[in-house]
Amino acid sequence: MKNTSALLLGLLLSSTLMAQPLKLSKVSAARQRVWSEWQQRMNRHVRTNTPAQDMTDAWFYTWTLPADLEPNAEWNYYWGRCGSSLAEGEQTAPQPMVLYLHGSGPREQEWKTGYKLAHHFGKELAGYYCVPQIPQEGQWYRWYQRSKQWAYERLLRLAMASGQVDPDRIYMIGISEGGYGSQRLASFYADYLAGAGPMAGGEPLKNAPAENCGNIGFSLLTGAQDKGFYRDELTYWTQQAFDSLQARYKDRFVHRVNLIPGRGHFINYDLSMQWLKHFQRTAQPRQFMWEDFEMDGRRREGFYNLQVLERSQGYRQMYRMNIEGQTVRLTVDDVAYQTIQTDSVWGIEMRFARQFTPSTTGRLRLYLSEELVDLSRPVSIVVNGVEVFRGKVKCDERWLHESLRLFCDPRRIFPAAVEFSVKP
């Protein structure tokens, strides 16, 4: 067993850096330097080793979860490579990573099954597989809880900093309870993912807004006869939501949400990796939607290239960003939910109506890069129909550090940013 000491990732970079103007011609070199420095800091704070080359020799790690998030909890997981052996010359090439979340049976048995399934999935998509064990049963048997969020974010940051994982080919899959978890997590962390494949699940859309998954491959497969906790019906409503979004936004919301005829809670799990393996992440999309929702009482600080500095109190927010040429258009709405269908047995909220009202408060930071706009020319930023900025955006090394602190992502180290208030 190998232990990894606790790490306060957010403290490795200061969030109060002084301005350091940066020439546009120097951005690429500065970005690489900042990322290399970050990797070195990570290696000094975390004892890491090269992942096992085959899952049969997978390494077993354990982390102690923060006691204020989940008391007396150990996060155990297998980590290793599954699938065909790497050819000569590919030994150091970044590989895909798959996070697999198991079902809600006895956790030792479910973990062993996940270990076996990782081998099986690796035949379809070779790469690194992470198979965690739920730390505790009972009330803690939920993959979306804040203690698990701590572990996912740590895992993502360590994986990307290692240089061994392709940051544009990270996938999340799960079965049953892991299906619920991976559906919620796909919506919460979509900006890190190439694709997600919950199976034998079906979450109410309030827990996993479909809009957030507009730039990833999303697959949800459930048996048509899987009526436990209304999984069949909830999967159907998810299918309707994704179908509607794809019809409206033709080149986005690529999905496969199906009820499999004649099947109950057990389905063909091979279908998910067969479909997901073709997707790669778009780390800096020019269009996205983000419903900024709470998951176990916690919200994300940012999504893709947007950071929330101050929120409208008492509401979720829906952000819609579209970049055309040098114009960034952003709409910000407060979101109110009304439950229109509740089941009579469990009290599960099944269907909802949403009301969108333009936000009148809040403060945002929009990160920009040479990939999103031409930084040598003036940029216009329009929020809820009001132009809040027009002019050239100055590059500054401060923003490289700030965006890295926020996302810890080599594909989202931004040289420029604009801060503004949401106005009526």
C-alpha positions as CSV (number, residue, x, y, z in Angstrom):
1,M,0.0,0.0,0.0
2,K,1.2,3.5,-0.9
3,N,0.1,6.5,1.0
4,T,-0.2,10.1,-0.4
5,S,-0.1,12.9,2.1
6,A,-2.8,15.6,2.1
7,L,-2.4,18.5,-0.2
8,L,-4.0,21.9,-0.1
9,L,-3.9,22.4,-3.9
10,G,-5.4,25.8,-3.9
11,L,-2.6,27.3,-1.8
12,L,0.2,26.3,-4.1
13,L,-0.3,29.4,-6.1
14,S,-1.2,32.8,-4.6
15,S,-4.5,34.3,-5.5
16,T,-3.2,37.9,-4.9
17,L,-0.5,38.0,-7.5
18,M,0.8,41.4,-8.7
19,A,0.3,42.5,-12.3
20,Q,3.1,41.5,-14.7
21,P,2.4,42.8,-18.2
22,L,3.2,40.2,-20.9
23,K,3.8,40.7,-24.6
24,L,1.6,38.6,-26.8
25,S,4.6,37.2,-28.5
26,K,5.8,35.8,-25.2
27,V,2.6,34.1,-24.1
28,S,3.3,30.6,-25.3
29,A,6.7,30.5,-23.6
30,A,5.4,32.0,-20.4
31,R,2.5,29.5,-20.4
32,Q,4.9,26.6,-20.7
33,R,7.1,27.9,-18.0
34,V,4.2,28.5,-15.6
35,W,2.9,25.0,-16.2
36,S,6.4,23.4,-15.7
37,E,6.7,25.3,-12.4
38,W,3.3,24.0,-11.3
39,Q,4.3,20.4,-12.1
40,Q,7.5,20.8,-10.1
41,R,5.5,22.2,-7.1
42,M,3.1,19.3,-7.3
43,N,6.0,16.8,-7.3
44,R,7.5,18.4,-4.2
45,H,4.2,18.3,-2.3
46,V,3.0,14.9,-3.4
47,R,4.9,11.6,-3.5
48,T,4.0,10.1,-6.9
49,N,5.2,7.1,-8.9
50,T,4.8,6.0,-12.4
51,P,1.4,4.2,-12.7
52,A,1.5,0.4,-13.1
53,Q,1.7,-0.6,-16.8
54,D,-1.0,-3.3,-16.3
55,M,-3.9,-3.5,-14.0
56,T,-2.8,-6.9,-12.8
57,D,0.1,-5.0,-11.1
58,A,-2.2,-2.0,-10.3
59,W,-1.2,0.1,-7.4
60,F,-3.5,0.4,-4.4
61,Y,-3.5,3.9,-3.0
62,T,-5.3,5.3,0.0
63,W,-6.0,8.9,1.0
64,T,-7.5,10.1,4.2
65,L,-10.5,12.3,3.4
66,P,-10.8,15.6,5.3
67,A,-12.6,14.9,8.6
68,D,-14.8,18.0,8.2
69,L,-16.2,16.6,5.0
70,E,-16.5,12.9,6.0
71,P,-15.3,11.6,9.4
72,N,-13.1,8.5,9.6
73,A,-13.1,7.9,5.9
74,E,-10.3,6.4,3.7
75,W,-10.4,6.8,0.0
76,N,-9.0,3.6,-1.4
77,Y,-8.5,3.2,-5.1
78,Y,-6.8,1.0,-7.7
79,W,-4.8,2.8,-10.4
80,G,-3.1,1.1,-13.3
81,R,-3.1,0.7,-17.1
82,C,-5.6,-1.6,-18.8
83,G,-5.6,-2.8,-22.4
84,S,-2.9,-3.5,-25.0
85,S,0.7,-3.0,-24.1
86,L,2.3,0.2,-25.1
87,A,4.5,0.0,-28.2
88,E,8.1,1.2,-28.1
89,G,8.1,4.9,-28.4
90,E,4.7,5.2,-26.7
91,Q,5.9,4.6,-23.2
92,T,5.9,8.2,-22.3
93,A,3.0,9.3,-24.5
94,P,0.0,10.7,-22.5
95,Q,-2.8,8.1,-22.3
96,P,-6.6,8.2,-21.8
97,M,-7.9,8.0,-18.2
98,V,-11.2,6.4,-17.1
99,L,-12.7,6.9,-13.7
100,Y,-15.1,4.0,-12.9
101,L,-17.7,4.3,-10.1
102,H,-19.2,1.1,-8.7
103,G,-22.7,0.2,-7.6
104,S,-24.3,0.1,-4.2
105,G,-23.9,-3.5,-3.1
106,P,-21.4,-4.5,-0.4
107,R,-18.4,-2.2,-1.0
108,E,-15.7,-4.9,-1.0
109,Q,-17.5,-7.0,-3.5
110,E,-18.4,-4.0,-5.7
111,W,-14.8,-2.8,-5.7
112,K,-13.5,-6.2,-6.8
113,T,-16.1,-6.3,-9.6
114,G,-15.0,-2.8,-10.7
115,Y,-11.4,-4.0,-10.8
116,K,-12.4,-6.8,-13.1
117,L,-14.6,-4.5,-15.3
118,A,-11.6,-2.1,-15.7
119,H,-9.7,-5.0,-17.4
120,H,-12.7,-5.6,-19.6
121,F,-13.2,-2.0,-20.6
122,G,-9.5,-1.7,-21.3
123,K,-9.9,-4.1,-24.2
124,E,-12.1,-1.4,-25.8
125,L,-10.1,1.6,-24.7
126,A,-6.6,1.1,-23.5
127,G,-5.4,3.6,-20.9
128,Y,-5.2,4.3,-17.2
129,Y,-8.1,3.3,-15.1
130,C,-9.0,4.6,-11.6
131,V,-11.3,2.4,-9.6
132,P,-12.2,3.9,-6.2
133,Q,-14.0,2.2,-3.4
134,I,-16.8,4.0,-1.6
135,P,-15.3,4.9,1.7
136,Q,-18.3,4.1,3.9
137,E,-21.8,2.6,3.4
138,G,-25.1,3.9,4.8
139,Q,-25.7,7.6,4.6
140,W,-22.2,8.1,3.0
141,Y,-22.9,5.8,0.1
142,R,-23.2,8.6,-2.5
143,W,-20.6,9.4,-5.1
144,Y,-21.5,13.1,-5.4
145,Q,-20.9,14.1,-1.7
146,R,-18.4,16.9,-0.9
147,S,-15.8,14.5,0.5
148,K,-15.8,12.7,-2.8
149,Q,-15.6,16.0,-4.7
150,W,-12.4,16.7,-2.8
151,A,-11.0,13.3,-4.0
152,Y,-12.1,13.8,-7.7
153,E,-10.5,17.2,-7.9
154,R,-7.3,16.0,-6.4
155,L,-7.2,13.1,-8.7
156,L,-7.8,15.2,-11.8
157,R,-5.1,17.7,-10.9
158,L,-2.5,15.0,-10.0
159,A,-3.3,13.1,-13.2
160,M,-2.9,16.1,-15.5
161,A,0.2,17.3,-13.7
162,S,1.8,13.8,-14.0
163,G,2.2,14.2,-17.8
164,Q,1.1,10.6,-18.2
165,V,-2.6,11.3,-18.7
166,D,-4.0,13.0,-21.8
167,P,-5.9,15.9,-20.4
168,D,-8.3,15.8,-23.4
169,R,-9.2,12.2,-23.0
170,I,-10.6,11.8,-19.5
171,Y,-13.8,9.8,-19.2
172,M,-16.2,9.0,-16.3
173,I,-18.4,6.0,-16.2
174,G,-20.5,4.2,-13.5
175,I,-23.1,1.5,-12.9
176,S,-26.3,1.7,-10.8
177,E,-25.3,4.0,-7.8
178,G,-22.2,4.8,-9.9
179,G,-24.5,5.6,-12.8
180,Y,-26.3,8.2,-10.7
181,G,-23.0,9.5,-9.5
182,S,-21.4,9.7,-12.9
183,Q,-24.5,11.5,-14.3
184,R,-24.3,14.2,-11.6
185,L,-20.6,14.5,-11.8
186,A,-20.7,14.7,-15.7
187,S,-22.8,17.8,-15.4
188,F,-20.7,19.3,-12.5
189,Y,-17.3,18.6,-14.1
190,A,-18.1,18.6,-17.8
191,D,-15.3,21.1,-18.5
192,Y,-12.7,18.4,-17.6
193,L,-14.2,15.6,-19.5
194,A,-14.2,14.2,-23.0
195,G,-17.2,12.0,-22.3
196,A,-19.3,10.4,-19.6
197,G,-21.2,7.1,-19.6
198,P,-23.6,6.5,-16.7
199,M,-25.3,3.0,-16.9
200,A,-28.4,1.6,-15.2
201,G,-29.1,4.9,-13.6
202,G,-31.3,8.0,-14.2
203,E,-31.1,11.2,-12.2
204,P,-33.8,13.9,-12.0
205,L,-32.6,16.7,-14.3
206,K,-32.5,19.1,-11.4
207,N,-29.5,17.1,-10.0
208,A,-27.7,17.0,-13.4
209,P,-28.7,19.7,-15.8
210,A,-28.3,18.5,-19.4
211,E,-27.2,21.9,-20.6
212,N,-23.8,21.6,-18.9
213,C,-22.9,18.6,-21.2
214,G,-23.0,20.5,-24.5
215,N,-19.4,19.9,-25.4
216,I,-18.8,16.3,-24.3
217,G,-20.0,12.9,-25.5
218,F,-22.8,11.8,-23.2
219,S,-24.1,8.3,-23.0
220,L,-26.8,7.0,-20.6
221,L,-28.0,3.5,-21.0
222,T,-30.8,2.0,-18.9
223,G,-32.9,-1.1,-19.2
224,A,-36.5,-0.3,-20.4
225,Q,-37.8,-2.6,-17.6
226,D,-35.6,-1.1,-15.0
227,K,-38.3,0.4,-12.9
228,G,-36.5,0.6,-9.5
229,F,-36.6,4.2,-8.2
230,Y,-38.1,5.1,-11.6
231,R,-34.8,4.7,-13.4
232,D,-36.6,4.0,-16.7
233,E,-38.8,7.1,-16.5
234,L,-36.0,9.4,-15.3
235,T,-33.8,8.2,-18.2
236,Y,-36.7,8.9,-20.6
237,W,-36.9,12.5,-19.4
238,T,-33.1,12.9,-19.7
239,Q,-33.4,11.6,-23.3
240,Q,-36.1,14.1,-24.0
241,A,-33.9,16.9,-22.6
242,F,-30.8,16.0,-24.7
243,D,-32.9,15.4,-27.8
244,S,-34.4,18.8,-27.5
245,L,-31.0,20.5,-27.0
246,Q,-29.4,18.7,-29.9
247,A,-32.3,19.7,-32.2
248,R,-31.8,23.3,-31.2
249,Y,-28.0,23.4,-31.3
250,K,-27.1,21.2,-34.3
251,D,-23.4,20.7,-33.7
252,R,-23.6,20.2,-29.9
253,F,-25.1,17.9,-27.3
254,V,-23.9,14.8,-29.1
255,H,-25.5,12.1,-27.0
256,R,-26.8,8.5,-26.9
257,V,-29.5,8.2,-24.2
258,N,-31.4,4.9,-24.7
259,L,-33.8,2.6,-22.9
260,I,-32.7,-0.9,-23.9
261,P,-35.7,-3.0,-24.8
262,G,-36.3,-6.1,-22.7
263,R,-33.6,-5.4,-20.2
264,G,-34.0,-4.7,-16.5
265,H,-31.2,-3.5,-14.1
266,F,-28.5,-5.5,-15.9
267,I,-27.5,-4.4,-19.3
268,N,-24.6,-4.8,-21.8
269,Y,-21.9,-2.6,-20.2
270,D,-19.6,-2.9,-23.2
271,L,-21.6,-0.4,-25.2
272,S,-20.6,2.7,-23.3
273,M,-16.8,2.5,-23.9
274,Q,-17.4,1.5,-27.5
275,W,-19.2,4.8,-28.0
276,L,-17.3,7.1,-25.7
277,K,-13.7,6.3,-26.9
278,H,-14.2,8.4,-30.0
279,F,-14.6,11.7,-28.1
280,Q,-11.9,14.2,-27.2
281,R,-12.4,17.2,-25.0
282,T,-12.8,20.7,-26.3
283,A,-11.1,22.6,-23.5
284,Q,-11.9,26.1,-24.7
285,P,-15.2,26.0,-26.6
286,R,-16.6,29.2,-28.1
287,Q,-20.1,28.3,-27.0
288,F,-21.3,26.7,-23.8
289,M,-24.1,26.7,-21.3
290,W,-23.5,26.3,-17.6
291,E,-26.2,25.9,-14.9
292,D,-24.3,26.7,-11.8
293,F,-25.9,24.3,-9.4
294,E,-25.1,23.1,-5.9
295,M,-23.9,19.5,-5.4
296,D,-24.1,18.5,-1.8
297,G,-24.2,22.2,-0.9
298,R,-21.2,23.2,-2.9
299,R,-20.8,25.1,-6.1
300,R,-17.9,25.2,-8.6
301,E,-15.9,28.4,-8.7
302,G,-15.7,28.4,-12.5
303,F,-16.5,26.5,-15.7
304,Y,-14.5,26.5,-19.0
305,N,-13.2,30.1,-19.2
306,L,-15.7,31.7,-16.8
307,Q,-15.1,32.5,-13.1
308,V,-17.8,33.6,-10.6
309,L,-16.5,36.2,-8.2
310,E,-19.8,37.2,-6.7
311,R,-23.1,35.4,-7.1
312,S,-26.7,36.5,-7.1
313,Q,-28.0,35.3,-3.7
314,G,-30.7,32.7,-3.4
315,Y,-30.7,31.4,-6.9
316,R,-28.9,29.1,-9.3
317,Q,-27.5,30.9,-12.3
318,M,-27.6,29.9,-16.0
319,Y,-24.7,31.2,-18.1
320,R,-24.8,31.1,-21.9
321,M,-21.6,32.1,-23.7
322,N,-21.2,32.6,-27.4
323,I,-18.1,34.0,-29.1
324,E,-18.3,35.2,-32.7
325,G,-15.3,36.9,-34.1
326,Q,-14.2,39.5,-31.5
327,T,-17.6,39.7,-29.7
328,V,-18.3,37.7,-26.6
329,R,-22.0,37.5,-25.7
330,L,-23.0,36.3,-22.3
331,T,-26.4,35.9,-20.9
332,V,-26.8,35.4,-17.1
333,D,-30.2,34.3,-15.7
334,D,-31.4,33.4,-12.2
335,V,-33.1,30.0,-12.3
336,A,-36.1,29.0,-10.3
337,Y,-37.4,25.4,-10.3
338,Q,-41.0,24.3,-9.8
339,T,-41.6,20.6,-9.3
340,I,-44.5,19.4,-11.5
341,Q,-44.3,15.6,-10.9
342,T,-43.4,13.8,-7.6
343,D,-43.7,10.1,-7.2
344,S,-46.2,8.9,-4.5
345,V,-43.9,6.2,-3.0
346,W,-40.4,7.7,-2.4
347,G,-41.2,11.4,-2.8
348,I,-38.7,11.6,-5.7
349,E,-39.1,14.8,-7.6
350,M,-39.4,13.6,-11.2
351,R,-40.1,16.5,-13.5
352,F,-39.7,20.3,-13.3
353,A,-40.5,23.6,-14.9
354,R,-37.8,26.2,-14.9
355,Q,-38.2,30.0,-14.9
356,F,-35.4,32.1,-16.2
357,T,-35.1,35.8,-15.0
358,P,-32.2,38.0,-16.1
359,S,-29.8,38.4,-13.2
360,T,-29.2,41.9,-11.9
361,T,-26.4,41.2,-9.5
362,G,-23.1,39.3,-9.6
363,R,-19.5,39.8,-10.6
364,L,-17.6,37.7,-13.2
365,R,-14.2,37.2,-14.6
366,L,-13.9,36.1,-18.2
367,Y,-10.6,34.5,-19.2
368,L,-9.5,34.9,-22.8
369,S,-6.8,33.3,-25.0
370,E,-5.4,33.5,-28.5
371,E,-7.5,30.4,-29.2
372,L,-10.8,32.2,-28.4
373,V,-10.2,35.7,-29.9
374,D,-7.5,37.7,-31.7
375,L,-5.8,39.3,-28.7
376,S,-4.1,41.9,-30.9
377,R,-7.5,43.4,-31.8
378,P,-10.2,45.1,-29.7
379,V,-12.7,42.8,-28.0
380,S,-16.4,43.5,-27.2
381,I,-18.1,41.8,-24.2
382,V,-21.9,42.0,-24.0
383,V,-23.7,40.8,-21.0
384,N,-27.5,40.5,-21.0
385,G,-27.6,42.9,-24.0
386,V,-25.4,45.5,-22.4
387,E,-21.8,46.1,-23.6
388,V,-19.7,46.0,-20.5
389,F,-16.3,46.1,-22.1
390,R,-14.8,47.3,-25.4
391,G,-11.1,47.5,-26.2
392,K,-7.9,45.6,-26.4
393,V,-7.4,43.0,-23.6
394,K,-3.9,43.2,-22.1
395,C,-2.0,40.0,-21.5
396,D,-0.6,39.6,-18.0
397,E,1.3,36.8,-16.4
398,R,-0.9,37.2,-13.4
399,W,-3.8,35.7,-15.4
400,L,-1.7,32.7,-16.3
401,H,-1.2,32.0,-12.6
402,E,-4.8,32.8,-11.6
403,S,-6.4,30.6,-14.2
404,L,-4.0,27.8,-13.3
405,R,-4.8,28.1,-9.7
406,L,-8.5,27.9,-10.6
407,F,-8.5,25.0,-13.0
408,C,-5.0,23.3,-12.6
409,D,-5.4,22.4,-16.2
410,P,-2.7,22.6,-18.9
411,R,-5.3,23.4,-21.6
412,R,-6.8,26.3,-19.6
413,I,-3.9,28.6,-18.7
414,F,-5.2,32.0,-19.9
415,P,-3.1,35.1,-20.6
416,A,-5.9,37.6,-20.4
417,A,-9.0,38.3,-18.4
418,V,-11.7,40.9,-18.0
419,E,-13.7,41.5,-14.8
420,F,-17.2,43.0,-14.9
421,S,-20.5,43.2,-13.0
422,V,-23.8,41.8,-14.2
423,K,-26.0,44.8,-14.8
424,P,-29.8,45.2,-15.3
